[in-house]
Amino acid sequence: MSLEQAEAAYDSEPDEARRLAQAVFDDKSTAGDAKDKEGALVLLGRLAAKKHDAAELQNVIRSSQAYLTVIAKAKTAKLIRRLIDLFGDIPGSSRQQVDITKEFIEWARTERRVFLRQSLETRLIAFYLDSGNHREAIKLVETLLKELRRLDDKIVLTEVHLLECRAHYALGNTPKAKAALTSARTAANAIYCPPNLQNQLDLQSGILHAGDKDYTTAFSYLFEAMEGFSTQDDPRASQALKYMLLCKIMLSLPADVTSIIQSKLAQRYAGKDVDAMKAVAIAHENRSLSEFERVLQTYKSELSQDAIIKNHLAALYDTLLEQNLLKVVEPYSKIELEYIAQSVQQPTREIESKISQLILDKKLFAIIDQGSGCLEVFDEPQSDVTYDVALDTLKQVGQVVDTLYAKAMKL
């Protein structure tokens, strides 16, 4: 029995492959090669993941504990991380993934394997973020950071600060997110930063700059991230591309969206995500609310499941609605609210609420007549500068008098 036979049976006879791999892993003879045992263990995990059996994968990982105590610590960390990553191939297995990670964190603590425990705790924070459990993630980050600062492990420190940034940004705490990203970059600058980690830093920087509406700077960071992820065949390259297209849409540059999509690098990631962003760009160029809403419905999963895209498109929709309302209202001195609603194809109540906001923001000078259901529009009031000029003149005269008085006192 050999690992090669088990590998050969992986696609055609998974049950036979499982039996052979188990036999290689259970081999207690001195001839049992450590490399073969590790390969057999990973193969058992891959077979469980292929079958989408999270419980079986948990059992495979648990059964490895006795073996992990006798191999090198560096190999242990690499092997456990690789096995836990296999849960990513099993839909709906996030709970089992978190459970087994917690189990091995306790095991690492008992075995006094500090590096492994820190590595698994970093993974656990990422799992919490992916499942939306941001407060638990921040709680674990705070505990881990205290330890990492004492040990001065810059690589792990950079990763944890980056996760901290993501958690705070997801909770809407932008100042803390920026502080965490600055700390991550400071730690990364002190060492050789691995390309994958550098790409993640660029991606997060782009997201934060986009949140500040600095879309030009955000685009440059996202472009760097996409190029980096692309060279490593990382699927996050498509995410960076989406955000790049979003920046161009928010800058009202639909022509740039088309040219980016047609570029050789972007064509590698062509799909529904890119089609969705292209459709948004066209709707924005046409300044059509109804078309924009149709795009949001057609590409609901691509545009609504990503919180960052969703938030920016909500702001874009608000801007489009505002522009359409001002365009409809502009030629009139008095206009029915119902007519405005029909013109922009939106509910009357929503239009009334938006117009009230425009009046309060002094973007529209008008009043709403609730009795007649009309909007009375006024010309923009022209400010009389005479009063301000007179005040400024008096101020200057006062300064002259004060200067003359000071000179007179010296005589």
Salt bridges, closest charged atoms under 4 A:
GLU7 OE1 - ARG46 NH1 3.53
ASP11 OD1 - LYS50 NZ 3.84
ASP15 OD1 - ARG18 NH1 2.92
GLU16 OE2 - ARG19 NH2 2.65
GLU38 OE2 - LYS75 NZ 3.66
GLU56 OE2 - ARG18 NE 3.03
GLU56 OE1 - LYS51 NZ 2.75
ASP85 OD1 - ARG123 NH1 2.57
ASP99 OD2 - ARG95 NH1 3.51
GLU103 OE2 - ARG62 NH2 2.61
GLU106 OE2 - ARG109 NH1 2.80
GLU121 OE2 - ARG109 NH2 3.31
GLU121 OE1 - ARG117 NH1 3.30
ASP130 OD1 - ARG166 NH2 3.39
GLU136 OE2 - LYS139 NZ 3.48
GLU147 OE2 - ARG117 NH2 2.46
ASP152 OD1 - LYS154 NZ 3.22
GLU164 OE1 - HIS161 ND1 3.11
GLU164 OE2 - HIS168 NE2 3.76
ASP202 OD1 - ARG185 NH2 3.11
ASP212 OD2 - LYS178 NZ 2.69
ASP214 OD2 - HIS209 ND1 3.73
ASP233 OD1 - ARG268 NH2 2.93
ASP234 OD2 - ARG236 NH2 2.91
ASP256 OD2 - LYS248 NZ 3.33
ASP273 OD1 - LYS242 NZ 3.72
GLU302 OE2 - LYS272 NZ 3.91
ASP318 OD2 - LYS354 NZ 3.00
GLU322 OE1 - LYS354 NZ 3.96
GLU322 OE1 - LYS363 NZ 3.35
